[in-house]
Amino acid sequence: MKISLEDVIASFAALAQRAKMKKGAITIVAIFFILQIYFVRELLAAELLFGMGFAVLFVMGLIFYMIGTLGERGYYLGEAGARVIASSARRGFESLEEVSRKSFRGAASESAQESAR
């Protein structure tokens, strides 16, 4: 079996062509995986940023809710305090009226005797 130089050159050319194709295919697959890893990282980063944003909005909503609740409770406590103060003031005013009706002079005092004459 005699192998000619042309057959050897043709087989080497075919091998080189297949190697170039393999190298190109491997390069394309490598680029695909690198891009997939990059996009996964970008998606994770975006998800973390959105998560942090929603956490901030949640905390702000919670703070506003707590302030509103404290305001309502303060209003109710203030209303109860105003009722206590009003009833106390009413009792004090009634006691002042009662005291003002009484005479400050005793019956045996000189001014009381003079006014009786």
C-alpha positions as MATLAB code, in Angstrom:
seq = 'MKISLEDVIASFAALAQRAKMKKGAITIVAIFFILQIYFVRELLAAELLFGMGFAVLFVMGLIFYMIGTLGERGYYLGEAGARVIASSARRGFESLEEVSRKSFRGAASESAQESAR';
ca = [
       0.000    0.000    0.000;
       1.562    3.093   -1.211;
       0.543    6.424    0.330;
       1.081    9.389   -1.778;
       2.176   12.750   -0.533;
      -1.020   14.274   -1.772;
      -3.105   11.888    0.363;
      -1.083   12.764    3.469;
      -1.459   16.481    2.796;
      -5.195   16.057    2.237;
      -5.626   14.110    5.504;
      -3.625   16.739    7.433;
      -5.747   19.465    5.893;
      -8.911   17.617    6.935;
      -7.545   17.182   10.485;
      -6.632   20.857   10.646;
     -10.080   21.788    9.378;
     -11.744   19.596   12.033;
      -9.454   21.017   14.723;
     -10.402   24.558   13.677;
     -14.060   23.600   13.816;
     -13.611   22.005   17.257;
     -11.681   25.012   18.468;
     -14.389   27.357   17.142;
     -17.152   25.255   18.686;
     -15.351   25.134   22.018;
     -14.809   28.901   21.860;
     -18.500   29.513   21.155;
     -19.583   27.190   23.980;
     -17.080   28.832   26.374;
     -18.353   32.302   25.459;
     -21.941   31.088   25.982;
     -21.152   29.765   29.484;
     -19.196   32.877   30.432;
     -22.112   35.051   29.348;
     -24.533   32.843   31.264;
     -22.442   33.222   34.411;
     -22.283   36.993   33.834;
     -26.061   37.273   33.329;
     -26.725   35.143   36.393;
     -24.530   37.483   38.426;
     -26.314   40.510   37.002;
     -29.715   38.993   37.761;
     -28.661   38.180   41.322;
     -27.365   41.710   41.796;
     -30.596   43.166   40.409;
     -32.659   40.898   42.661;
     -30.671   41.991   45.698;
     -31.124   45.655   44.779;
     -34.871   45.235   44.304;
     -35.057   43.277   47.556;
     -33.279   46.053   49.417;
     -35.587   48.627   47.842;
     -38.687   46.702   48.895;
     -37.224   46.265   52.389;
     -36.742   50.036   52.660;
     -40.309   50.648   51.480;
     -41.595   48.058   53.966;
     -39.722   49.689   56.851;
     -41.006   53.136   55.846;
     -44.577   51.809   55.693;
     -44.136   50.176   59.091;
     -42.840   53.439   60.571;
     -45.753   55.414   59.122;
     -48.216   52.815   60.419;
     -46.681   52.976   63.910;
     -46.778   56.792   63.916;
     -50.440   56.722   62.856;
     -51.317   54.161   65.522;
     -49.504   56.143   68.211;
     -51.292   59.294   67.072;
     -54.699   57.634   67.365;
     -53.900   56.231   70.787;
     -52.582   59.611   71.888;
     -55.801   61.216   70.678;
     -57.902   58.760   72.694;
     -55.725   59.215   75.796;
     -55.887   62.990   75.375;
     -59.655   62.839   75.089;
     -59.864   60.776   78.296;
     -57.503   63.209   80.040;
     -59.601   66.159   78.895;
     -62.709   64.492   80.331;
     -60.964   64.003   83.681;
     -59.760   67.610   83.685;
     -63.223   68.880   82.699;
     -64.972   66.966   85.475;
     -62.361   68.116   87.983;
     -62.735   71.723   86.852;
     -66.525   71.404   87.042;
     -66.324   70.115   90.627;
     -63.914   72.906   91.532;
     -66.191   75.528   89.997;
     -69.179   74.119   91.895;
     -67.248   74.193   95.142;
     -66.243   77.817   94.447;
     -69.877   78.719   93.852;
     -70.816   77.070   97.098;
     -68.102   78.946   98.978;
     -69.056   82.256   97.354;
     -72.680   81.874   98.514;
     -71.611   81.612  102.137;
     -70.881   84.739  104.051;
     -67.279   85.302  105.035;
     -68.321   87.196  108.151;
     -69.241   85.351  111.230;
     -72.540   86.131  112.969;
     -70.749   87.582  116.003;
     -68.440   89.920  114.065;
     -68.835   93.683  114.264;
     -69.563   94.164  110.580;
     -72.303   91.564  110.697;
     -73.888   93.255  113.693;
     -73.636   96.665  112.049;
     -75.298   95.509  108.890;
     -78.063   93.891  110.870;
     -78.912   97.193  112.584;
];
